[in-house]
Amino acid sequence: MSSPILHFISPPIPYFIDCGRAYYRAGDMHVSRSNIGVFDLVVVTKGSLRLGEDGEDWRIEAGEALVLRPDAEHYGTGACTTDTEITWIHFHSFGAWEESGSMLKCLDNQSELIGRHKQTAYLNHSEVCSVFIPKHTRLTPKAHGILEQFFQLEDEPRSLRNWKRQTAFQLFIQHLDRELASTSDGTAINLAEKVELYIRQNYTRKITNPILQSELNYHPNYLARCMLKVYGKTPMDYLLYYRIEQAKKLLVQTEWSITRIAEEVGFQYGSHFTTSFSGREGITPLGFRRKMRGHL
């Protein structure tokens, strides 16, 4: 059975709070807790552990990990049959997140989740992306090596220890995210990321579907399918979105004219920029500038 996936929108990146180890003798069970307010990453390093969450029963073997939600009830569903050891990490995020049954469902709901994220965080001019973490997974040796760094930092001064643990946690989350992408539809995800990178690096220039085909050596229809699957937008839709996002930054941060900003972000005509901006944002570029200056 494939594992559910925890889907986070970043920034902010999920952040480390605390970590520790716990030990169970044969016959012991995990304690019952409800709505603890943080995600609880449980890694079994020896033995096995039976855990339940809101009616779902999980058995975590040595070398496996399970992420428990901050808003659910957790409890032991069976006694340990042998001495068991676990590593636990508490983490959280102020950003939007949800649990989905599959990567396909995550991608289908990505646009809605990003929209919810932008309503609750000051991210008017920030690029956002998805972070995917499997709820239940077998960890690679590399992931175990990163986890050990948390406990190798015990002799560091507290100020340094907290910084370094946060860094190690981000490496760990990045590893889980990339591992999941490679075992899902890796080709589509990797190609969509190449398209997105090309657009970000060249958005001030002319970009068309034939140009993307020439640069990436894939048919435009396939590029569009990959982009729709991963970003919810075709390459041309993403290009327009990215240009307008860059224009919003310039509208707030500079005194440049609307015509100059249009040229700076890749629009050939200022009238096309104003029409495109108004259509997407529901307000003219000048109206947006006045509104945001008023907020500031």
Salt bridges, closest charged atoms under 4 A:
ASP40 OD2 - ARG33 NH2 2.64
ASP40 OD1 - HIS90 NE2 3.59
GLU53 OE2 - HIS74 NE2 3.32
GLU53 OE1 - LYS135 NZ 2.64
ASP57 OD2 - ARG50 NH2 2.85
GLU61 OE2 - ARG59 NE 2.85
GLU64 OE1 - HIS136 NE2 3.08
GLU64 OE2 - ARG138 NH2 3.62
ASP71 OD2 - ARG69 NH2 2.89
GLU98 OE1 - ARG116 NH2 3.75
GLU99 OE1 - ARG69 NH1 3.45
GLU99 OE1 - LYS135 NZ 3.53
GLU127 OE1 - ARG200 NE 3.98
GLU148 OE1 - ARG21 NH2 3.77
GLU154 OE2 - ARG165 NH2 2.47
GLU156 OE2 - LYS164 NZ 2.91
ASP177 OD2 - ARG178 NH2 3.19
ASP185 OD2 - LYS229 NZ 2.58
GLU193 OE2 - ARG178 NH1 3.34
GLU196 OE2 - ARG200 NE 2.93
GLU245 OE2 - LYS248 NZ 3.09
GLU255 OE2 - ARG293 NH1 3.36
GLU264 OE2 - ARG260 NE 3.66
GLU281 OE1 - LYS248 NZ 3.51
